[in-house]
Amino acid sequence: MYIIVVGAGKVGWNLARELLEKEHEVTVIESDRRRYLTVEQELEHNVSYGDASELWVLERAGIQRADMVIALTGDDEDNMLICQVAKEKYLVDQIIARVNNPRNRQHFDLLGIKPSVSATDLILRLLEHEVPEYGLVHLLDLQEEQLEIIEMLLGKDSGLIGRRVGDLSMPEGSLLISVLRAGKGFVPTADTVLQEGDEVLAVLDPGKEDDLKALFGPEGGNGDSG
Amino acid sequence: MFVLIVGCGRVGSSVARGMMREGHTVSCLDEDPESHARLEVGLEKSWEDLGGQFTVGAGLETEALEAAGIGQADVFIASTDGDNTNIVISQIAQRRYQVPTVIARVLDPLRAEWYRRQGLQTVCPTKVAIDMLQSAVRDAGGRDGASPDDAAAEVA
């Protein structure tokens, strides 16, 4: 696959490295000259210098033949625009946008830009982790962007087993982004019913861990079960 | 008409004053509280005394947009210094709040043109500058006796 990654920050760089290892063709577009020069030492011709919000920069990177565009800049407006243009003007099959501020997710939805967990997933595989019962594992902590991604395992006495995702009272500032079940990850819908052994990934504003821990623990869901 | 202007820089503030003078209700939204002072340049009374509204906040914050009155806006103008911000918030105004007239200032001519074709009214100051410069050069050429028509005739 030919994949264009926009933004050579920590996430973009690691993702590009992973994708190259998987033998995809990758172009990373970075608009900061110094960052570009740093990343170029490793990624060489796989990184291109320019502002990917400009159509000619995308065209120079070969967006017409790209199978996927992944927008990972630290600016939500840029990510929205790049994905919108990729999808609607250049008819790129698959787009993945990074949401920096979880409160902007509604705008991504409004513009029809579906963020997917798979980009994050690829990066997350780089990280080794262990899941203690009911514990939270910090998978990603992006302090500057005020975003955390955590993983929780639903133990056998979690109060949420058998509950619909749509019925959960997720704390404000948090969002369930993925469920890993039997080794397979998927994005839950409101009708997804949680099962014992599910590993759920949630994105949240910093400081919401305890609220989530309470919800997913043995007492979780009692408060809102009516 | 109720006009909401997001981005109260040189362009936004001048448009705001102009619309106010024409008798419209004008509300401005800007991240920078200091931009309020720019609004009042050349005014004899304060912006608020003249009936204007000013809200501090970002165009992507729906609370700020709502506080600035987007719900009753007849016209929405996005004139922040970021093209992408202007394009995104204009689409929010169109799709989420159904503002009847939405205009975005987009400096990049290519993006301005494409979004215009997608149904977003865009104003591109860069395009205006390019056209004016080209026209000024043509005028100068005309005075030297080498008008574009002559050039075309020679090529033909």
Interface residues (C-beta under 8 A of the other chain):
Chain A: S53 E54 L55 W56 D75 D76 E77 D78 M80 L81 V85 E88 K89 R103 N104 Q106 H107 L110 L111
Chain B: L60 E61 T62 G82 D83 N84 T85 I87 V88 Q91 I92 R95 R96 D108 L110 R111 W114 Q118
